[in-house]
Amino acid sequence: MKRKKIKFKTKMIASFEMILMISLSFAVAGILNSGLGSALMTDATEAASTMTPPQPEVQAPVDWSNPFGPTPSVTQGAPASVSPYAAPNLPGALPGYKIGEGTWTLANGEEFTGTILTNPSTGAQYGYYDGWYYTVDKTGVGAYSGETIPAITKTTPPAQADLLGSIFGGKMLGTATAGQVFGGALISGAVWGAIVGGGAYFIAKMFGQTDKQAASIGMGLGAGTFVGSSLYLMGANAAALGPGNFFAAHPFIFSATGGLLIGGGIAAAIIILTYKKEKKEIIQFQCLPWEAPTGGRKCEECNEDPLLPCSEYRCKSLGQACEIVNAGTANELCVWVHPDDTSAPMITPWEDALRPKDELRYVPDNAVRPPARGAKITKLGEVGGCLQAYTKLQFGITTDEPAKCRIDYNLVTGFDNMSNAFGNSLIFAYNHTQQLRVPSPFTEADGEGEEIPEIHTDGTYSLYARCMDANGNYNIDAFSFRFCVGAGPDTTQPKIEGSDINDGSPVQSGVDSVPIEVYVNEPAECRWSRIDKDFSDMENKMTCATESYQINSELNYVCSGTLTGIKDKQDNNFFFRCMDYGAENRNVMTSSFPLTLKGTEELVITKAGPTGTIEGSTTTETIYLTAETAHGANEGKSVCYFDTDSEGEFDIAMEFSDSYTHNQSLDLSAGNYIYYFQCVDDGGNAAYANTNFTIHIDKVVPTAARVYRDADTLTVVTDEEAKCAYSLTSCNYNFEEGKALIYENAAEKIVHYTEWDSSSTYYIKCMDLQGNEPSPTACSIIAKGSEL
């Protein structure tokens, strides 16, 4: 059995993630909150303002006082050549213009060389010559403007939204009021929590955490980050509210340190409470017969009590090597046989135990070094003799003396340290068999702590066996069995070996769904449908066991589900198919496993008895409970139970049942009785009924109330229903030996008569219907013919 502990490395990874992610979120939030986002946006705005975008073509205004003629259409821009120039004292020039020297030409061809002034805001340029200003285009063409030029108007670019600061810095709602500070911090805290929680989840998955573990880490870090960053951002943004606000009154809670500690504490608490390292452990429960101790050191104790002779049972219970000698004589003794035996049982492979029969054989395993011994199980006709995955393998051993044996997947020391009884039995015997399902190298186990046989890199599989005799001698060197699993691709379809419901089984009337288990020879995904169709088209999925330790006692994997839509009084057909878990191409059943369930009708109890009054003549009277059933799953065939309580267990089946008629004999005393019946058929249909009756015990011998002659007949009248007989010799006769009188009215059975003979004497005995009669030598009445 393998047990895996929670690794320290896993906890360190979770702790490192928590500290790293929360610290990172605080650092970034602090940077954004401190104005980096705003600074970035401001720098971008200023950079954009220094760039001269292409200017649209404009029409210069016409100045009628221009002595050089009409003003041409020009595009503002830099002149062809402008050189740096010391700023002169120019009339009409306002501060802020950039000054240089250049040449421009008017429309009439007149050329000027003078000072060039550039408006830094608009990019417009003007030439100054002899007290006059001229507009100058980018080609150096000028036009008369006047004695002054426009003043520079500094425009502040519209404030750009600090998007990053709003989302991540807690300023989405503003910072003018405490409510805005509080709400904005919560929004940004939620954003940070989602980012950190999601990131922590995926990082945890990368480090090998399970889905539940990663979710625990992500949830803890996300919640901790949300709380911690929200507190920090509230404190940071509350500075805009001025002194005396709520946040300023609690500086530690709303500081970076306070937020980190509180958020980290919440994250740690959530992770500690929800983080679980799951593992699977095999706990085996075995109910085995009690075993006497090995050896025979206590055998003689059985002979020490002269008042309690030693039986074979008592002798064997004192030690496995204890036996009775001188059996059948007056000198029987319990002794330790073969006390000097120190040899372990000799193990030999048992050929007749190999299954599948005629497909396998044992080959001496040369890989085992003497004095250890072993055998290799090979499959005939296969390359390398390898077995096919999921083969139901059976093999066995014989010993040269009675022994109990154990087997293990691992080569451990000693006998008691081995994990399993060979063949799940520790009975001392000569022959021992073991069954297992050959594992597949193509299906990897998922989970921890499984007891999975180890498949080595060469595809081999080994088991080790030891046996112990009655004296406690066992094999120091284990006997090994080795076989290999075929390395080729798995091309075999899974096979449904059977189900827990037999084909053709009836179903209880009125029940439209039943649970079911199907047994598959390998790990698989199974489905069912009411129509025979391909696996991919089947609508109903089943839950299947896929771990090697989950196989049942028949070495099959169990798939469970619920069959629905069952209808009464008709056949309900179901079809099952499975697909295996191959590493690449998965094999699918091409033909379905069919199952028919028979819908039934209600079971009915048509008769129940006895009823009325039952007469008896003894202290107890034998009566018979009876019942008759009809309909149900099989025309009334059922098993009936009885009880004296309507709410009873009904755990006593009637003596003669499992048919449509049922009866049970009971010995009852006088009294009133009520009995309840429960009848159940194979489909689970149940019917109920009851009966009540009275038992009357009559121990009084009937009396001959009157005797008389009527013409030629002798008439006897009794005080109760009875039958009478007579003898002509004496009263010393058995009732059955007498000559019976005839009933005058067979329905009443009170008046009895026979032929009259005046010369005869009639010795008459009468017995009631309960069997009460006079003693063997007494009569009910003596009638002399001469006196009548």
PEVENKA-V347949 format. One record per residue. N is the residue number from 1. RES is the residue in one small letter. PHI is phi in degrees with one decimal (999 if undefined). OMEGA is omega in whole degrees, 0 to 359 (NA if undefined). Layout:
N_RES_PHI_OMEGA ; N_RES_PHI_OMEGA
//
This chain:
1_m_999_181 ; 2_k_-99.6_177 ; 3_r_-127.4_180 ; 4_k_-113.3_181 ; 5_k_-92.1_176 ; 6_i_-69.5_185 ; 7_k_-78.7_178 ; 8_f_-62.7_181 ; 9_k_-60.6_181 ; 10_t_-63.4_179 ; 11_k_-66.4_179 ; 12_m_-62.9_179 ; 13_i_-61.8_181 ; 14_a_-62.0_180 ; 15_s_-66.0_180 ; 16_f_-63.0_178 ; 17_e_-60.4_184 ; 18_m_-61.0_182 ; 19_i_-63.9_184 ; 20_l_-63.2_186 ; 21_m_-69.6_179 ; 22_i_-66.8_180 ; 23_s_-62.9_180 ; 24_l_-62.8_181 ; 25_s_-64.0_178 ; 26_f_-64.5_182 ; 27_a_-62.8_182 ; 28_v_-66.5_179 ; 29_a_-61.5_180 ; 30_g_-65.2_180 ; 31_i_-64.1_181 ; 32_l_-66.6_181 ; 33_n_-67.3_183 ; 34_s_-74.7_171 ; 35_g_116.5_179 ; 36_l_-61.2_180 ; 37_g_-63.3_180 ; 38_s_-66.7_179 ; 39_a_-62.5_180 ; 40_l_-63.9_181 ; 41_m_-67.6_180 ; 42_t_-65.8_178 ; 43_d_-60.6_181 ; 44_a_-65.3_180 ; 45_t_-66.1_180 ; 46_e_-65.4_179 ; 47_a_-63.2_181 ; 48_a_-67.1_183 ; 49_s_-72.3_180 ; 50_t_-83.5_179 ; 51_m_-85.8_180 ; 52_t_-98.7_180 ; 53_p_-70.8_177 ; 54_p_-58.2_182 ; 55_q_-92.7_177 ; 56_p_-72.4_178 ; 57_e_-71.7_180 ; 58_v_-122.2_179 ; 59_q_-100.1_178 ; 60_a_-65.1_180 ; 61_p_-68.6_179 ; 62_v_-82.6_178 ; 63_d_-108.5_186 ; 64_w_-68.8_178 ; 65_s_-90.7_181 ; 66_n_-70.0_183 ; 67_p_-74.2_184 ; 68_f_-101.3_176 ; 69_g_98.9_184 ; 70_p_-62.8_180 ; 71_t_-80.8_181 ; 72_p_-75.9_175 ; 73_s_-75.2_182 ; 74_v_-131.3_174 ; 75_t_-108.1_181 ; 76_q_-65.4_179 ; 77_g_173.4_181 ; 78_a_-73.8_176 ; 79_p_-70.4_183 ; 80_a_-60.0_181 ; 81_s_-148.7_177 ; 82_v_-129.7_180 ; 83_s_-111.0_179 ; 84_p_-57.0_186 ; 85_y_-150.9_179 ; 86_a_-67.2_184 ; 87_a_-64.4_175 ; 88_p_-84.1_176 ; 89_n_-86.9_187 ; 90_l_-95.3_177 ; 91_p_-70.0_175 ; 92_g_78.3_181 ; 93_a_-89.6_179 ; 94_l_-92.5_180 ; 95_p_-61.3_175 ; 96_g_110.2_179 ; 97_y_-75.0_173 ; 98_k_-89.1_190 ; 99_i_-113.8_175 ; 100_g_-152.5_181 ; 101_e_-127.3_179 ; 102_g_-163.7_183 ; 103_t_-123.0_175 ; 104_w_-141.0_185 ; 105_t_-125.0_177 ; 106_l_-80.7_182 ; 107_a_-65.2_181 ; 108_n_-86.0_178 ; 109_g_93.7_180 ; 110_e_-73.4_184 ; 111_e_-108.1_179 ; 112_f_-127.7_172 ; 113_t_-125.9_184 ; 114_g_-168.6_183 ; 115_t_-85.5_176 ; 116_i_-109.9_178 ; 117_l_-113.1_182 ; 118_t_-118.9_176 ; 119_n_-76.3_184 ; 120_p_-67.4_182 ; 121_s_-85.9_185 ; 122_t_-103.7_184 ; 123_g_81.5_180 ; 124_a_-68.5_182 ; 125_q_-123.6_181 ; 126_y_-132.8_174 ; 127_g_-102.2_181 ; 128_y_-117.0_179 ; 129_y_-149.2_172 ; 130_d_55.6_174 ; 131_g_84.9_181 ; 132_w_-117.6_177 ; 133_y_-108.7_179 ; 134_y_-126.3_171 ; 135_t_-76.2_185 ; 136_v_-126.4_178 ; 137_d_-89.1_187 ; 138_k_-71.7_179 ; 139_t_-93.6_180 ; 140_g_91.1_179 ; 141_v_-84.7_183 ; 142_g_-114.6_177 ; 143_a_-144.9_183 ; 144_y_-62.7_181 ; 145_s_-115.5_181 ; 146_g_148.6_183 ; 147_e_-87.4_179 ; 148_t_-133.4_175 ; 149_i_-127.3_184 ; 150_p_-62.9_174 ; 151_a_-72.5_179 ; 152_i_-76.7_176 ; 153_t_-105.3_180 ; 154_k_-80.3_178 ; 155_t_-104.6_177 ; 156_t_-84.6_180 ; 157_p_-62.2_180 ; 158_p_-56.2_181 ; 159_a_-60.6_178 ; 160_q_-85.6_179 ; 161_a_-64.5_177 ; 162_d_-81.5_188 ; 163_l_-61.8_181 ; 164_l_-64.1_179 ; 165_g_-64.0_180 ; 166_s_-66.5_185 ; 167_i_-73.9_188 ; 168_f_-101.5_184 ; 169_g_-104.7_175 ; 170_g_80.2_185 ; 171_k_-112.2_185 ; 172_m_-63.9_181 ; 173_l_-97.2_182 ; 174_g_98.2_181 ; 175_t_-132.5_184 ; 176_a_-80.4_181 ; 177_t_-128.3_179 ; 178_a_-64.2_178 ; 179_g_-63.0_178 ; 180_q_-65.0_178 ; 181_v_-62.0_182 ; 182_f_-63.7_182 ; 183_g_-64.7_180 ; 184_g_-62.4_179 ; 185_a_-65.0_178 ; 186_l_-63.2_180 ; 187_i_-63.2_180 ; 188_s_-65.9_177 ; 189_g_-62.0_178 ; 190_a_-64.5_178 ; 191_v_-61.6_179 ; 192_w_-62.7_179 ; 193_g_-62.3_179 ; 194_a_-66.0_180 ; 195_i_-64.2_182 ; 196_v_-67.1_180 ; 197_g_-61.7_178 ; 198_g_-64.1_179 ; 199_g_-63.2_180 ; 200_a_-63.7_179 ; 201_y_-60.0_183 ; 202_f_-70.8_177 ; 203_i_-64.8_178 ; 204_a_-60.9_177 ; 205_k_-62.0_179 ; 206_m_-64.1_180 ; 207_f_-89.2_172 ; 208_g_89.3_178 ; 209_q_-75.0_176 ; 210_t_-74.0_180 ; 211_d_-58.6_181 ; 212_k_-67.7_179 ; 213_q_-67.0_179 ; 214_a_-63.1_178 ; 215_a_-64.4_178 ; 216_s_-63.0_179 ; 217_i_-64.5_181 ; 218_g_-61.8_180 ; 219_m_-65.2_180 ; 220_g_-63.9_181 ; 221_l_-68.0_178 ; 222_g_-63.4_180 ; 223_a_-66.6_179 ; 224_g_-63.5_178 ; 225_t_-65.4_179 ; 226_f_-58.7_182 ; 227_v_-67.8_184 ; 228_g_-64.2_181 ; 229_s_-69.1_177 ; 230_s_-63.5_179 ; 231_l_-62.2_181 ; 232_y_-62.4_182 ; 233_l_-67.5_176 ; 234_m_-62.2_180 ; 235_g_-67.6_183 ; 236_a_-68.7_183 ; 237_n_-84.0_181 ; 238_a_-73.0_179 ; 239_a_-61.1_181 ; 240_a_-70.8_181 ; 241_l_-82.0_182 ; 242_g_88.5_182 ; 243_p_-70.7_175 ; 244_g_88.5_179 ; 245_n_-80.7_183 ; 246_f_-59.0_184 ; 247_f_-67.0_180 ; 248_a_-69.3_180 ; 249_a_-75.0_179 ; 250_h_-128.3_189 ; 251_p_-64.1_183 ; 252_f_-69.7_182 ; 253_i_-59.6_185 ; 254_f_-100.3_175 ; 255_s_-101.8_178 ; 256_a_-61.6_180 ; 257_t_-65.2_179 ; 258_g_-61.8_178 ; 259_g_-60.7_181 ; 260_l_-64.5_182 ; 261_l_-68.4_181 ; 262_i_-67.3_179 ; 263_g_-62.2_179 ; 264_g_-63.8_178 ; 265_g_-64.7_178 ; 266_i_-63.9_179 ; 267_a_-60.5_181 ; 268_a_-62.8_181 ; 269_a_-62.7_181 ; 270_i_-64.4_181 ; 271_i_-65.6_180 ; 272_i_-62.5_183 ; 273_l_-76.7_186 ; 274_t_-110.3_183 ; 275_y_-76.7_180 ; 276_k_-132.5_174 ; 277_k_-96.3_183 ; 278_e_-85.4_175 ; 279_k_-148.2_180 ; 280_k_-110.2_178 ; 281_e_-125.9_178 ; 282_i_-91.2_174 ; 283_i_-113.9_185 ; 284_q_-99.2_173 ; 285_f_-114.1_179 ; 286_q_-127.7_175 ; 287_c_-102.2_184 ; 288_l_-116.0_178 ; 289_p_-60.0_175 ; 290_w_-62.5_182 ; 291_e_-118.4_173 ; 292_a_-70.7_178 ; 293_p_-63.2_178 ; 294_t_-69.8_180 ; 295_g_81.3_183 ; 296_g_-153.4_183 ; 297_r_-66.1_183 ; 298_k_-105.9_183 ; 299_c_-57.2_185 ; 300_e_-65.9_180 ; 301_e_-61.6_181 ; 302_c_-70.6_184 ; 303_n_-96.2_190 ; 304_e_-86.1_182 ; 305_d_-102.7_183 ; 306_p_-68.7_180 ; 307_l_-86.1_181 ; 308_l_-128.3_182 ; 309_p_-58.7_181 ; 310_c_-79.7_176 ; 311_s_-92.6_179 ; 312_e_-64.4_179 ; 313_y_-64.0_180 ; 314_r_-64.1_181 ; 315_c_-63.1_182 ; 316_k_-67.7_182 ; 317_s_-72.4_181 ; 318_l_-85.4_179 ; 319_g_176.4_181 ; 320_q_-62.9_183 ; 321_a_-97.9_179 ; 322_c_-84.6_179 ; 323_e_-143.9_176 ; 324_i_-84.8_173 ; 325_v_-112.8_182 ; 326_n_59.8_182 ; 327_a_-60.9_178 ; 328_g_85.6_178 ; 329_t_-110.3_178 ; 330_a_-76.5_184 ; 331_n_-117.7_177 ; 332_e_-68.6_180 ; 333_l_-136.9_175 ; 334_c_-100.2_184 ; 335_v_-133.9_175 ; 336_w_-87.2_180 ; 337_v_-84.6_179 ; 338_h_53.9_179 ; 339_p_-66.2_181 ; 340_d_-91.9_181 ; 341_d_-72.5_178 ; 342_t_-123.8_183 ; 343_s_-96.6_177 ; 344_a_-74.9_178 ; 345_p_-59.7_176 ; 346_m_-89.0_183 ; 347_i_-97.6_177 ; 348_t_-133.3_176 ; 349_p_-59.8_182 ; 350_w_-99.0_185 ; 351_e_-64.0_185 ; 352_d_-67.9_182 ; 353_a_-84.4_185 ; 354_l_-64.3_175 ; 355_r_-139.3_5 ; 356_p_-65.3_185 ; 357_k_-64.8_178 ; 358_d_67.6_178 ; 359_e_-112.1_186 ; 360_l_-122.9_173 ; 361_r_-153.7_175 ; 362_y_-92.6_174 ; 363_v_-126.9_178 ; 364_p_-52.8_184 ; 365_d_-89.4_181 ; 366_n_-74.3_180 ; 367_a_-76.0_180 ; 368_v_-90.1_182 ; 369_r_-85.2_176 ; 370_p_-58.2_5 ; 371_p_-82.1_176 ; 372_a_-62.9_180 ; 373_r_-129.4_180 ; 374_g_-169.7_180 ; 375_a_-140.2_176 ; 376_k_-105.2_178 ; 377_i_-92.7_183 ; 378_t_-122.7_178 ; 379_k_-101.0_182 ; 380_l_-66.8_176 ; 381_g_82.4_179 ; 382_e_-105.4_178 ; 383_v_-64.1_182 ; 384_g_77.6_179 ; 385_g_69.4_185 ; 386_c_-76.8_179 ; 387_l_-85.4_177 ; 388_q_-79.2_180 ; 389_a_-57.6_178 ; 390_y_69.1_172 ; 391_t_-65.7_175 ; 392_k_-83.7_189 ; 393_l_-96.3_172 ; 394_q_-130.0_176 ; 395_f_-143.7_183 ; 396_g_-159.4_179 ; 397_i_-135.9_171 ; 398_t_-121.6_179 ; 399_t_-123.1_182 ; 400_d_-81.7_176 ; 401_e_-154.7_178 ; 402_p_-56.7_184 ; 403_a_-153.2_170 ; 404_k_-109.5_190 ; 405_c_-131.0_176 ; 406_r_-128.3_181 ; 407_i_-141.6_181 ; 408_d_-147.5_176 ; 409_y_-78.1_182 ; 410_n_-118.4_179 ; 411_l_-83.0_179 ; 412_v_-103.4_179 ; 413_t_-92.0_177 ; 414_g_80.0_181 ; 415_f_-92.3_184 ; 416_d_-71.7_179 ; 417_n_-79.5_180 ; 418_m_-73.4_195 ; 419_s_-77.2_190 ; 420_n_-131.2_171 ; 421_a_-72.9_180 ; 422_f_-64.4_182 ; 423_g_68.1_180 ; 424_n_58.1_179 ; 425_s_-143.4_176 ; 426_l_-116.3_176 ; 427_i_-76.6_175 ; 428_f_-71.4_183 ; 429_a_-154.2_177 ; 430_y_-88.7_185 ; 431_n_-115.5_183 ; 432_h_-140.3_179 ; 433_t_-123.3_179 ; 434_q_-134.0_177 ; 435_q_-120.3_175 ; 436_l_-158.9_175 ; 437_r_-100.4_183 ; 438_v_-63.0_181 ; 439_p_-72.4_180 ; 440_s_-103.7_175 ; 441_p_-77.5_185 ; 442_f_-95.0_182 ; 443_t_-112.2_181 ; 444_e_-82.7_178 ; 445_a_-74.3_178 ; 446_d_-117.3_181 ; 447_g_134.0_183 ; 448_e_-128.7_175 ; 449_g_79.7_181 ; 450_e_-71.9_172 ; 451_e_-95.5_184 ; 452_i_-114.3_178 ; 453_p_-57.2_183 ; 454_e_-79.5_174 ; 455_i_-104.6_185 ; 456_h_-75.3_185 ; 457_t_-63.3_179 ; 458_d_-91.3_176 ; 459_g_81.1_182 ; 460_t_-95.4_185 ; 461_y_-138.2_186 ; 462_s_-124.9_172 ; 463_l_-132.3_185 ; 464_y_-131.0_184 ; 465_a_-124.1_172 ; 466_r_-137.3_178 ; 467_c_-130.2_181 ; 468_m_-128.8_178 ; 469_d_-90.5_185 ; 470_a_-65.4_180 ; 471_n_-90.1_178 ; 472_g_85.6_177 ; 473_n_-80.8_179 ; 474_y_-132.8_183 ; 475_n_-72.7_175 ; 476_i_-66.6_177 ; 477_d_-93.7_182 ; 478_a_-69.0_173 ; 479_f_-87.2_186 ; 480_s_-104.3_170 ; 481_f_-116.7_183 ; 482_r_-135.4_172 ; 483_f_-150.4_179 ; 484_c_-114.2_178 ; 485_v_-103.8_183 ; 486_g_-52.5_184 ; 487_a_-89.4_181 ; 488_g_-70.3_180 ; 489_p_-63.2_179 ; 490_d_-77.8_181 ; 491_t_-116.0_184 ; 492_t_-94.2_177 ; 493_q_-69.5_170 ; 494_p_-65.9_182 ; 495_k_-129.1_175 ; 496_i_-85.6_184 ; 497_e_-80.2_181 ; 498_g_165.1_180 ; 499_s_-145.6_180 ; 500_d_-79.9_174 ; 501_i_-114.6_181 ; 502_n_-71.9_177 ; 503_d_-60.6_181 ; 504_g_85.6_181 ; 505_s_-69.5_176 ; 506_p_-78.0_179 ; 507_v_-121.9_182 ; 508_q_-55.5_179 ; 509_s_-62.4_179 ; 510_g_83.4_178 ; 511_v_-99.7_184 ; 512_d_-104.4_178 ; 513_s_-148.7_178 ; 514_v_-139.6_174 ; 515_p_-74.0_181 ; 516_i_-147.2_172 ; 517_e_-125.9_172 ; 518_v_-114.6_187 ; 519_y_-112.5_186 ; 520_v_-113.0_185 ; 521_n_-79.5_180 ; 522_e_-153.6_177 ; 523_p_-58.2_186 ; 524_a_-157.0_172 ; 525_e_-106.3_186 ; 526_c_-121.4_178 ; 527_r_-140.7_176 ; 528_w_-139.2_180 ; 529_s_-151.8_175 ; 530_r_-81.1_180 ; 531_i_-121.9_179 ; 532_d_-72.3_182 ; 533_k_-145.4_179 ; 534_d_-62.6_181 ; 535_f_-55.8_184 ; 536_s_-65.4_182 ; 537_d_-94.6_180 ; 538_m_-71.8_191 ; 539_e_-89.4_192 ; 540_n_-109.2_181 ; 541_k_-89.6_178 ; 542_m_-115.9_177 ; 543_t_-96.7_188 ; 544_c_-120.0_171 ; 545_a_-78.5_183 ; 546_t_-126.8_180 ; 547_e_-88.0_183 ; 548_s_-64.4_181 ; 549_y_-80.2_183 ; 550_q_-94.5_181 ; 551_i_-67.5_181 ; 552_n_-86.7_184 ; 553_s_-66.4_177 ; 554_e_-94.2_178 ; 555_l_64.7_177 ; 556_n_-115.6_176 ; 557_y_-91.8_188 ; 558_v_-98.3_172 ; 559_c_-115.0_184 ; 560_s_-118.1_179 ; 561_g_-168.8_180 ; 562_t_-131.0_177 ; 563_l_-86.6_185 ; 564_t_-122.6_176 ; 565_g_76.2_181 ; 566_i_-77.9_183 ; 567_k_-113.0_181 ; 568_d_-72.1_171 ; 569_k_55.6_173 ; 570_q_-158.7_178 ; 571_d_-77.1_178 ; 572_n_-114.7_185 ; 573_n_-97.2_178 ; 574_f_-132.2_182 ; 575_f_-132.9_184 ; 576_f_-123.5_172 ; 577_r_-142.0_182 ; 578_c_-133.8_175 ; 579_m_-129.6_185 ; 580_d_-79.8_184 ; 581_y_-111.5_178 ; 582_g_-64.1_182 ; 583_a_-67.3_182 ; 584_e_-119.6_180 ; 585_n_-77.9_181 ; 586_r_-89.7_183 ; 587_n_-88.1_185 ; 588_v_-120.7_175 ; 589_m_-63.6_180 ; 590_t_-93.4_175 ; 591_s_-130.0_187 ; 592_s_-84.1_169 ; 593_f_-92.5_185 ; 594_p_-88.6_177 ; 595_l_-149.5_179 ; 596_t_-115.5_175 ; 597_l_-113.7_185 ; 598_k_-95.5_175 ; 599_g_-71.5_185 ; 600_t_-121.3_174 ; 601_e_-121.2_185 ; 602_e_-65.4_174 ; 603_l_-85.3_185 ; 604_v_-130.7_170 ; 605_i_-91.9_185 ; 606_t_-88.3_180 ; 607_k_-142.2_175 ; 608_a_-148.7_183 ; 609_g_-153.3_5 ; 610_p_-83.3_177 ; 611_t_-134.5_176 ; 612_g_75.8_182 ; 613_t_-107.5_179 ; 614_i_-111.9_181 ; 615_e_-90.6_177 ; 616_g_-144.8_183 ; 617_s_-117.5_180 ; 618_t_-117.8_183 ; 619_t_-60.5_175 ; 620_t_-121.4_182 ; 621_e_-123.6_178 ; 622_t_-83.4_177 ; 623_i_-124.3_181 ; 624_y_-126.2_170 ; 625_l_-74.9_182 ; 626_t_-134.0_176 ; 627_a_-152.5_174 ; 628_e_-130.2_183 ; 629_t_-123.8_180 ; 630_a_-148.0_178 ; 631_h_65.2_181 ; 632_g_72.2_186 ; 633_a_-78.0_185 ; 634_n_-145.8_175 ; 635_e_52.6_174 ; 636_g_93.4_179 ; 637_k_-65.7_184 ; 638_s_-161.6_174 ; 639_v_-115.9_183 ; 640_c_-109.0_180 ; 641_y_-124.1_180 ; 642_f_-133.6_180 ; 643_d_-158.2_177 ; 644_t_-89.0_182 ; 645_d_-124.2_181 ; 646_s_-64.6_178 ; 647_e_-103.0_184 ; 648_g_-73.8_182 ; 649_e_-79.9_184 ; 650_f_50.9_183 ; 651_d_-104.0_179 ; 652_i_-109.5_179 ; 653_a_-78.0_178 ; 654_m_-66.3_189 ; 655_e_-60.2_179 ; 656_f_-115.8_185 ; 657_s_-145.1_184 ; 658_d_58.0_176 ; 659_s_-153.5_176 ; 660_y_-96.3_172 ; 661_t_-116.7_186 ; 662_h_-143.0_176 ; 663_n_-149.7_182 ; 664_q_-147.6_179 ; 665_s_-86.9_178 ; 666_l_-139.5_174 ; 667_d_-103.4_186 ; 668_l_-124.2_175 ; 669_s_-91.0_182 ; 670_a_-63.8_179 ; 671_g_152.5_178 ; 672_n_-100.7_185 ; 673_y_-133.9_171 ; 674_i_-138.1_180 ; 675_y_-122.9_182 ; 676_y_-113.7_182 ; 677_f_-116.4_170 ; 678_q_-131.9_180 ; 679_c_-116.6_184 ; 680_v_-131.3_178 ; 681_d_-99.2_185 ; 682_d_-66.2_179 ; 683_g_-88.2_182 ; 684_g_89.6_176 ; 685_n_-68.7_181 ; 686_a_-122.9_176 ; 687_a_-128.2_185 ; 688_y_-130.6_176 ; 689_a_-159.8_176 ; 690_n_-147.4_176 ; 691_t_-142.8_175 ; 692_n_-135.0_184 ; 693_f_-156.6_179 ; 694_t_-125.1_175 ; 695_i_-107.8_178 ; 696_h_-112.3_181 ; 697_i_-98.7_180 ; 698_d_-114.5_180 ; 699_k_-105.8_184 ; 700_v_-87.6_178 ; 701_v_-72.1_179 ; 702_p_-62.0_182 ; 703_t_-110.2_173 ; 704_a_-82.8_187 ; 705_a_-71.8_184 ; 706_r_-157.1_175 ; 707_v_-134.1_180 ; 708_y_-156.7_177 ; 709_r_-99.5_178 ; 710_d_-124.1_184 ; 711_a_59.2_183 ; 712_d_-104.3_178 ; 713_t_-124.2_174 ; 714_l_-102.5_185 ; 715_t_-114.5_178 ; 716_v_-122.9_178 ; 717_v_-114.1_180 ; 718_t_-102.3_183 ; 719_d_-84.7_177 ; 720_e_-157.7_178 ; 721_e_-60.6_184 ; 722_a_-160.8_171 ; 723_k_-130.4_186 ; 724_c_-124.9_178 ; 725_a_-143.9_182 ; 726_y_-140.1_173 ; 727_s_-132.1_182 ; 728_l_-97.1_183 ; 729_t_-110.6_181 ; 730_s_-165.4_176 ; 731_c_-86.0_184 ; 732_n_-85.7_176 ; 733_y_-153.5_175 ; 734_n_-80.3_184 ; 735_f_-55.7_184 ; 736_e_-68.8_182 ; 737_e_-85.1_181 ; 738_g_-78.3_178 ; 739_k_-91.2_188 ; 740_a_-72.9_170 ; 741_l_-82.8_184 ; 742_i_-98.7_177 ; 743_y_-73.3_172 ; 744_e_-71.7_177 ; 745_n_-135.7_185 ; 746_a_-63.0_181 ; 747_a_-76.1_184 ; 748_e_-94.6_175 ; 749_k_57.5_179 ; 750_i_-115.2_181 ; 751_v_-100.1_184 ; 752_h_-127.0_180 ; 753_y_-147.5_175 ; 754_t_-153.0_179 ; 755_e_-66.7_181 ; 756_w_-104.6_176 ; 757_d_-132.4_186 ; 758_s_-66.6_182 ; 759_s_-91.7_184 ; 760_s_-106.5_172 ; 761_t_-112.6_185 ; 762_y_-104.0_177 ; 763_y_-97.2_192 ; 764_i_-103.1_172 ; 765_k_-122.2_177 ; 766_c_-120.8_181 ; 767_m_-126.1_181 ; 768_d_-75.7_185 ; 769_l_-69.9_177 ; 770_q_-91.3_178 ; 771_g_92.6_177 ; 772_n_-74.5_183 ; 773_e_-147.6_177 ; 774_p_-65.1_177 ; 775_s_-62.2_186 ; 776_p_-55.4_183 ; 777_t_-107.0_182 ; 778_a_-110.6_178 ; 779_c_-119.8_173 ; 780_s_-75.7_178 ; 781_i_-165.1_175 ; 782_i_-117.3_182 ; 783_a_-118.7_177 ; 784_k_-96.3_184 ; 785_g_-62.4_182 ; 786_s_-74.6_183 ; 787_e_-97.0_182 ; 788_l_-91.8_NA
//
